[in-house]
Amino acid sequence: MDWKKFLNYRDIRFWLILLALVRLYAITLPPLEHQHPWRQTDGLMIARNFVEVDANIMYPRVDIAGEKTGITGSEFPLLNYLIYLVSAVFGYEHWYGRLIVLIVSTLGSFFFYKAIRIHFNETVAFNATLLLTCSFWFSYSRKIFPDCFSAGLCLMALYFVLSYLEGGKPYKLILYLLFASLGCLTKISSTLLLSVLIVPIGFMAYSNIRKIWVIAASVVVLAFTTGWYFVWVPHLNATYGYGDHFTSGCPLFSMGWEEIKANYKGVLRSMYIIPMKYTGLVALLCSLIYVLWKRRWIVFSLFIIPYVCFLVIILKTGKSIMIDQYYVLCVIPCIAFIAGYALSEIRNRWIMYLFLLAVIGENLGDQIYDFRAHKMNAPFANLESIVDTYSKRDDLFVINSAPHCPTVMYFAHRRGWTVMPDKLRDAAFMSDVKAKGCKFVLVCKEMFRENFDVVLDLPMLYESDAFRIYALSDGATVATGDHQSK
């Protein structure tokens, strides 16, 4: 390796490694930062259950399915299974997921650079890759999410398939099939990244035989993805009786459109400000104007095809993008590409670097706060040791952390139900869960910056500024110890 070149600030590898090292800061902290701890703990539940219950990758299971087994439909749990494999060697730790996502997303950024270099110059690839890495990706590529992980795999696949079309080496087609299958299975929305293949397959002068092989491999990828999401996931939901974990958005596009119209300001902000902030939006608009003015139709096509696919996804998910802002992660590569291309057309390199620095500076400055546990979530970190004082690992709990929010249940390291606070006042519901074996009630006093506190007429075992624990079952007894109620 030419180390002098490698350490050159013009070498993209220098920047990718530097930015990865920055993101190693506080990498071992629990997933309790401000943005989306629920989504991270949702995946970690599945990984931990691979470690503790059953390591069959075809049967992911969660801890918030009440008395049921917890087996349910989900995204293909590749990331979760990699956490399990590392845990099998070193013992379970949640931060393994952060490190895996960071490594794969960084490699994805590098292959994004290499893919662009096949058809464009180094400046385009350099600009686009820096914009991608410093965009909304910067903080989310160290979160335990499948989104950047999946997109990274698909960007690797994109490089290998373009390289195959160029050189015809069969092993690169096999690598495309492998990485594209794993990427699309892990997150179905990442398929939009591969939609750009319409351009080289339909409009570039490659060997027809190679095009046919790429189409055939893509059909296999589509078959795997369709089989998992539209055959296996419904089967798991129907067989094991818990279908609330994985949803596909609004049942009808018209419903999604109505939600978007009613919440258009929040939706537009999530779609256009969140990805690369205000300077990034200006860069995108200027880039589109420039590319259309210059009639660079190939460049425009490489942006607009995946972006239209993204708009279809948003139409299906409706207003969810306002809360689940990570939906935009899969479309950022095409935004970064067209912005990187337009910046490369600026003749004065100092002006180009100034614009690049402005976008990067705003993005990094807006995300650095996410590298710490949020004070509202901090009490969850020690919850397991508190709960262990009063209950056994297999005891069922009902927690008022809101439906489908597993964070509290994950850190309690228990199974059971997660509900809205009012449910705890519903005598019929409480009687039902008690009959199903629930022994304890854990009341969170605050969730999502809202007052969730509920005072129940039950024996109280523990109270702190953040929680109360009540005994629901007659078999639950007040324990003695350091965490006794005050």
Order of alpha helices (4+ residues) and beta strands (2+ residues): alpha-alpha-alpha-alpha-alpha-alpha-alpha-alpha-alpha-alpha-alpha-alpha-alpha-alpha-alpha-alpha-alpha-alpha-alpha-alpha-beta-alpha-beta-alpha-beta-beta-beta-beta-beta
